[in-house]
Amino acid sequence: MRGYAYLTAALAALVIRVRGEDPERGDVPGWVMITVMTAALVLAILIPFRAAIVDAVTNALSSVTSAG
């Protein structure tokens, strides 16, 4: 009897998840907005400071490769 109750509960949870009525499924438009805003922030930082970033990365890589 206990196994039957477990199976029934599991199937009910599966049906709810398949139907899309699960409140914890996530917010796709919210994730899209976060991704777009992150890309915009990266571009906003990269455009004015591109030369400084390239110089810093180049110096870091040359110091690592020439350390041997």
N, C-alpha and C positions, 0 to 999 in steps of 0.2 A: 504494500500500500504506500509505503514511504517513497519507493522508487517511482511509482506512478505520479505522485504529487510533484516530485522533482522534475520528471519529464514534462509534465503539464506546465509547470512554471517556466522551464527552459524554452518550451515551444511558444508560450505566450510572450516571453521576452524577445524571442526571435521575430515573431510576427510584428510586434511593436517597432522593432528596429528596422525591419524591411519596409514597413509602411511609412517610415520617416517621422514618427511621432515622438521620437526620443529627444528630450530637451537638451541633451548634451552632445548633439551631433556636430556642433560647431557653426560658425557664422562665416560662410564663404565670402560674401561681400566685404566683411570686416577684414579677413585675411588678405584679400586683394588690395584693399585700401592701405593696409600696413605695408605690403610689399611695394606698392607704388610710392608711398611716402618715403620708405627707406631708400629706394632708388633715387628719388628726388634729392634727399639729403646727401647721398653719396656724390651725386653730380654737383650739388651746391658747394660741397667742400672740395671736390676734385678740380673743378674748373679754375678757381682763383689760385689754388695752392699746388697746381700740377707740377711746376718746376721744383718746388721744395720737396714734394713727395718723391719725385723721380730721383732727385739728388740724394735724399735720405736712403732710399732703397738701394741705389747704386753703391753708395758708400758702405752700407751694411753688408751687401753681397761681396764687395771687393775685400772688405776686412775679414770676412769669413773664409773666402777662397784663398787669400794670400797668407793666412795664418799658418799654413802647413809648411 
